[in-house]
């Protein structure tokens, strides 16, 4: 339960006119750094799910998936609960919860960019081990969500 002082401070901050807020900018940059490993874990779990044939392995994969989902939910709650959540980010979260993905940057264009990354990988002989999993996820998302926002890739992970 939030204290009255915290709630009061949040209301005061929410009333401030929009503008550059260094604390908010630092928080959003840090939030990206925090979420990036969670997204990587989500990709890892999706890959594990496709390889887990034994009952015990499936149980472990589901436990990992539950932990990752819980961490994501706590992070969403953190953004929802304070003045630091950006209106764009909160709008995108709300759309994702409703499984709606109005195109900001469509899956098909993100897939095209990833294919260019694949070309660079092949021509430079650079090792990008996660690229196969990411490309597979975007290819799958492209089947049903080509003209929706790239956040629709989330649906592929949910149905994994």
C-alpha positions in Angstrom: 0.0 0.0 0.0 1.4 3.4 -1.0 1.8 6.0 1.7 -0.2 9.2 1.4 3.0 11.2 1.0 4.0 9.1 -2.1 0.5 9.4 -3.6 0.6 13.1 -3.0 4.0 13.5 -4.6 2.8 11.4 -7.6 -0.2 13.7 -8.1 2.1 16.8 -7.9 4.5 15.4 -10.5 1.6 14.3 -12.8 0.3 17.9 -12.8 3.6 19.3 -14.1 3.6 20.4 -17.7 5.1 18.0 -20.2 8.7 18.6 -21.1 12.2 17.3 -20.7 12.6 15.5 -17.4 16.1 14.2 -16.9 15.0 11.8 -14.2 12.3 10.4 -16.4 14.8 10.1 -19.3 17.3 8.2 -17.1 14.5 6.0 -15.9 13.3 5.1 -19.3 16.8 4.4 -20.5 17.3 2.2 -17.5 14.0 0.5 -18.1 15.2 -0.5 -21.6 18.3 -2.0 -20.0 16.2 -3.9 -17.5 13.7 -5.2 -20.1 16.2 -6.3 -22.7 17.3 -9.4 -20.7 13.7 -10.2 -20.0 13.0 -10.2 -23.8 16.1 -12.3 -24.3 14.8 -14.7 -21.7 11.4 -14.8 -23.5 13.2 -15.8 -26.7 15.2 -18.4 -24.8 12.0 -19.9 -23.3 10.3 -20.0 -26.7 13.3 -22.0 -28.1 13.4 -24.3 -25.0 9.7 -24.9 -25.3 10.2 -26.3 -28.8 13.0 -28.6 -27.6 11.4 -29.8 -24.4 10.0 -33.3 -24.9 10.3 -34.8 -21.5 7.7 -34.0 -18.8 10.3 -32.7 -16.3 11.9 -30.4 -18.9 8.5 -29.1 -19.9 7.7 -28.4 -16.2 11.0 -26.5 -15.8 10.4 -24.5 -19.0 6.9 -23.5 -17.7 8.4 -22.4 -14.4 11.0 -20.2 -16.2 8.2 -18.8 -18.4 6.1 -18.0 -15.3 9.0 -16.2 -13.7 9.7 -14.2 -16.8 6.0 -13.3 -17.1 5.9 -12.3 -13.5 8.9 -10.1 -13.8 7.4 -8.4 -16.9 4.1 -7.8 -15.1 5.9 -6.3 -12.1 7.7 -4.0 -14.5 4.5 -3.0 -16.2 3.0 -2.3 -12.8 6.0 -0.1 -12.0 5.4 1.9 -15.1 1.6 2.1 -14.6 1.9 3.1 -11.0 4.1 6.2 -11.3 4.5 9.4 -13.1 7.6 8.1 -14.9 5.7 5.9 -17.3 5.7 7.5 -20.7 2.3 8.0 -22.3 3.5 6.2 -25.5 4.8 3.3 -23.5 1.6 3.0 -21.4 -0.5 3.2 -24.5 1.5 0.5 -26.2 1.2 -1.7 -23.0 -2.6 -1.2 -23.0 -2.8 -2.1 -26.7 -0.7 -5.2 -26.1 -3.0 -6.3 -23.2 -6.0 -6.0 -25.6 -4.0 -7.8 -28.3 -4.3 -4.8 -30.6 -1.3 -3.6 -32.6 -2.0 -0.5 -34.7 1.1 -0.1 -36.9 3.8 2.3 -35.7 6.5 0.1 -37.3 4.9 -2.9 -39.0 6.2 -6.4 -38.6 7.0 -6.8 -42.3 9.4 -3.8 -42.2 11.1 -5.1 -39.1 11.5 -8.5 -40.8 13.0 -6.7 -43.8 15.5 -5.0 -41.5 16.3 -8.4 -39.8 16.9 -9.9 -43.2 19.4 -7.1 -43.9 21.1 -8.0 -40.6 21.3 -11.6 -41.7 23.1 -10.4 -44.9 25.6 -8.5 -42.9 26.1 -11.5 -40.6 26.8 -13.7 -43.6 29.1 -11.3 -45.4 31.1 -10.3 -42.3 31.1 -13.8 -40.9 30.1 -12.3 -37.5 28.5 -14.7 -35.1 24.9 -13.7 -34.2 23.6 -16.8 -32.5 20.3 -15.2 -31.4 19.4 -13.9 -34.8 18.0 -17.3 -36.0 15.5 -17.3 -33.1 14.6 -13.7 -33.6 14.1 -14.2 -37.4 12.0 -17.3 -36.8 9.8 -15.3 -34.4 9.4 -12.4 -36.9 8.7 -14.8 -39.8 6.0 -16.5 -37.8 4.5 -13.1 -36.7 4.6 -11.9 -40.3 2.2 -14.7 -41.3 -0.7 -13.2 -39.3 0.5 -9.7 -38.3 2.5 -8.3 -41.2 0.9 -4.9 -41.2 0.5 -4.6 -37.5 3.0 -3.0 -35.1 6.2 -5.0 -34.4 4.9 -5.4 -30.8 2.6 -8.1 -32.3 5.7 -10.4 -32.1 4.5 -10.7 -28.5 1.6 -12.9 -29.8 4.1 -15.4 -31.2 5.7 -15.8 -27.7 2.3 -16.2 -26.1 1.3 -19.0 -28.4 4.8 -20.6 -28.4 
